[in-house]
Amino acid sequence: MKALVIHAAKDLRLEDRDLEQPGPGQISVAVNAGGICGSDLHYYNHGGFGAVRLKEPMILGHEVAGTIKALGEGVSGFAIGDRVAISPSRPCSTCSYCLKGQQNQCVNMRFYGSAMPMPHIQGAFREQLIAEQWQCHKVADDVSIQEAALAEPFAVTLHAVSRAGSLLGKRVLVTGCGPIGALAIIAARAHGAAEIVATDVMDTVLDKALEIGADRVINVAKDSGSLAAYGENKGYFDVHFEASGNEKAIHTGLETLKPRSVLVQLGLGGNVSIPQNLIVAKEIDIRGTFRFHEEFGLAVDLINRKRVNLKPLITGTFPIEQAVEAFELAGDRSKSMKVQLTF
């Protein structure tokens, strides 16, 4: 079978790999669609991110959906031909965090397409993938496989919403309107947010934010004063989803949050300074959010039931043979939101 393998920065190759057979409790899935994630782009453009570096060739990809081709012994509830979205999160289920129900913090996590451990965890950008039964979630007949492949990044934002607490009737700020910020807008709206204001430095992504449900957008590169106005009377927003990782966005967001509000940090930006006095004076909660677990099933369910519309986020799809072209487009924020591959 063909697989998309990263060897070093800008060294992406389509290679032949052995076709595996499903074991007990496993399912063989022909991968039909896969979304290019920010982490995939970091491996492609820089050979890694932060302290995480490629040390050996690795199959990329973790946002995938496909069609069942074979069932291992003991698998029930699935049939050959079923379409499924596959959770890339494979916790060990035996460490102390898994046993406490914090599977996203598993110390032995096997997450598709990750260079964190050595040997690396091979990814899902391949023609056929062996998955555990519990990783697979059925896709409704009237849902496209491209939509189903968005379940993984959507699950990331659903976990962020769970970290924020109830959003019913709340005023929400989203800073950074790339794919995760855009999906945070959709997730917040689905969970009852009364008002959503989104910021970025690019008009193209802000236009998309309006299309998918933001009430107001602000280009802070052109009009930072409009966001600053929300800081009057000790703040306006109840919850801030920070998806840019930009230090200035964090600071400005904290100034616009009301006392006893919540900042949920989604974006990764390395070490940043925090205005400690402001956090203390306003009694602001800062909460990190990392991956997901049970939210993946919720993501698929919301997509299947048409409770959310993720289709506007799909910029385009490319066959695996045009992967380099797809990655180059995915890395251009002025032209793309979510670029997918087909296998």
N, C-alpha and C positions, 0 to 999 in steps of 0.2 A: 504494500500500500504506500501511497504518497504521504509525506509528513513535512511540515514547515519547520525548519530547524535553524536556530540562530547560533552562529559560531563566535561572533564578535560584533562590535558596533558596525552597522551597515553591511554585515556579512550574513545575509539571509538566504538559505538554500532550500530547494525542494528536493527531498531525498526519499529513497526507498527504505522502508522499515518492514520488519516481519509482521505478518498478520497474526494476531493472537486469537485464542479461542476462549469463550467464557467458562469460568469454573463454577462451582456450586454457588448459588445466590447471585450470580453475575449476569449481565446483559451485554450483548454486543450491539453497538449502535453505529450505523452509518451516519457520520456527521454531515449535516446538510448546510448549516449556517454557523458562522462564528464571528463575534464582534471583536474588533481590535481595541484593547483597553489601554489606559495610560501606562500601566506597567509594561505591556508589550512594547509600547513606543519607547520607553526608557531603555529596555534591552536592545531594541533596534538602533536607537540613536546614540546611546552612550555605553552600551555593554553592561548596564545595570543602573542602580540608583542608590545613593548613599553608600553604606558599607557593603551592600549586596552587589556582587560582581559575578559575571559569568566565569566559571572555571572549567567548563566542559560544554560541548554542544548540547543544546536543549530544545525540545519541541516547545513552541510558544502556544499560548491560547488557553482561555478558561471560560469564555462566554459562548457556550455552544448548545445546539439543539439538533436532533436528527431522528432517524427512523430505525426502529428495532429490526435487526437482521437475524439474531439468534438468541436463545434463552439457555442459561445454565441450569443445572439440576436444582430443583427446589424452588425456582422462581414462580411466583403466583401473582395474579392480578394484571399481568401484561401479556401481550400477544405479538407475534411477528407482524410487522407492519404498523404497529402503534408509533405515533410520533411523541417524542419526549424532550423535555428540557432537562439538562444534566447539571446538578449542583457540583461545582468543582471542589467544594469543601469536604474533606475526608478526615475528620478528627479521629483520634485513636479510640475514644470511648472508655478508656481505662485510667487516664491521668486524673489528678485531683480536680482540675478545672472541668473536664468533661463530666465527671461524676457530680459536680455542683450545677450542671446545666449551663456552663459557660463554654460550650464547645468551640466558639470562635477564638477562645484563648488557649486552645489545646497546645501542649508543649511538644507534641509529636504530630502536628498537622501535616497532611500530605495534600497540598493545594496545587492543582494543575498549573504547570508552567511557572514554577518558582525556583529561583537560584539561591534561596536562603539556606537550605541544607545542602550538604555534599554527601553522596551524589545528589544532583538536582532532581526535582520532581518534574518528570516529563509532562508536557502540556497536551492540549486537546485539539490542536490544529492538525488533524490527520484525517484520512478518509474513513477510518473505522476505529472506534474507541471501546474498550472494555470498562464498564462501570458497575458498581454495586447496585443491587436492586433499589436500595434506599436512596440512592442519588437521583433516581429517575422519576420525573413527574410528568404525567400525561398532558399532552397539549390538545385542546379542543379542536374539532374538525374545521371550525370556521376561523381559526387563528393561523396566521401565516407562520412559517418556521422562522422567518426573520424576526417577527415580534417575540416569539418564544425565546430566541437567543438573547433577548434583552432582559430576561428574568434575573440574571446574575447581577448586573449593575443596579437594577431596580431593587433587588434584595438589600444591597448595600445601603440604599437610602431609606428603605423601610426599617432597617436596624437603627439608623440614625434617628428616625422618628420615634422609635421605641425608647431610645436614650433620652429624648427630649421630654417625654411624658405627654400628657393629653394636649392636643392642639385645638380642641374644640373651641371655636370662637376666638382663637388667638390671632394676634398680629405677628406675622413672620417676615424676617429678612433673610434673603439668600444672597450671599456674595460669591461670585464666580459662577458663570452659567455655561460651563462646559457640560459634557454628558452627565456627570454626577450632580452638578448643581441643577441642571434641567430636570433630572429625575427626582431631585429633592423637592422641586416645585410641585411635580405631579403627586408625589407621596404626601406632601403636606396638605394639598387640596383634598386628596382622598380621605385624609384623617380629620377633616373638619376645620382647617384654617379659615378664618374669616377674611383675612387680607394678606396678600403676599406681595412684597416689594423685592425686586431682584436687581442686582448691580453687576456690572462688568466694565471692561474697557473697550469692548468691541460691539458695534451696532448690530452686526449680523447675528451674533448669539443672543443679543437682547431682543431682537425681533422674534427669534424662535421662542424665547421665554414668554413673550406676550401670547404667542400662538398657543402654547401649551397650558396657559392658565395663570400667569402672573397678572396682578392687577395694575402694577406700575413698574416700569424699568427705568434705571438711571445709568447713564454712561458716566462713571466717576472720573474718567480721563478728561471729559469735556465739561462736566457740571457737578463737581464734588459738593458744591453748596447745597444742592437739593437734598442730598443725603444728610449733610450736617444739620439741616433744619429739623430733622427728626430727633435731634439731641436736646431740643428745648424741653423745659419742665422735667428734667431728669430722665428723659427718654420716652420712646414710643412703642418699641417692639417688645413682645413677650418672649420670643425665641429667635435666635440667630443661627442659621445653618451656614457655616463658613466653609466654602468648597474650593477656595482659590489657593489656600496655603500662603497667602500674601500677608506680611506683617501689617501693612497699612490697612488692609481690609479688616483685620482682627481689631486693631485699635479703633477704627471708625465705627465698626459694629458695636463695640463695647460702649462707645459714647452714646449710641442711639438706643441701647437696651434700657428698659425700665428697671428700677430696683427690684431685686429678687426674681430676675429673669434668668434665662438659660442660654448659654453659648454652647452649641454642639460643633466640635471641630472635625470636619470631614477631610479638608484639604491637607496635604503634606507639604511642608515648606522648610523643613530643617529647624534649627534653633532660632527662635524669635523672642523678642522682649515683650513682656506683658505689663501694662500699666497697673501695678499692684494696688496702688491707692484707690484707683477707680473701682476695681473689683471689690475691695473691702468696703468702700463707702456705699456702693450700690447693692452689696450682698449678692453678687452675681455668681451663679453656678457655672463652672466650665466643665464640660463633659466630652471626653474623647469617644470616638465610635470606630470600631474596627471590624470589617467584614460582616458576617451574618451567620446564622445557622437555620433556625426554624423559619426565618423570614423568606427563605427561598421558596418554600411551598406556598406561602401567602402570596408572593409575587406572581407565581404561575396561576394561582387561583384568581387573583384580581385581573390578570390578563385574559384568562379563559372566560370570565364572566362579563367582560367588556366594561369593567368598572373604571378602567384607565385606558387611555389611548396613547401608546408609545410610538406608533408609526411615524409621526412627524419628526422623530429624532433620527431616523435612518436616512443618511445622506446618500448612500449607494452601496452596491454589492459588486464584488469582483471575484472571478474564478481564482482558485488557489495559484494558478500559473501566473497571475498578474499580482502576486502578493506585494512585490516591491512598490508597484504603482499605488496599491491600496494603502500601504504604510505611509508613503509620502503624502498622500491626500489626507490621511487620518491625522498626520502631524501638523496640518495647516488649519489652524482654528478659524481662519477667515473664510474657509471654504467647506468645512465639514463639522458635523456633530458626531455621528456614529457611523463608521465605515465597517462593513461586514465582508467576510469571505464566504464563498460557496465551494463545496467540495464534491 
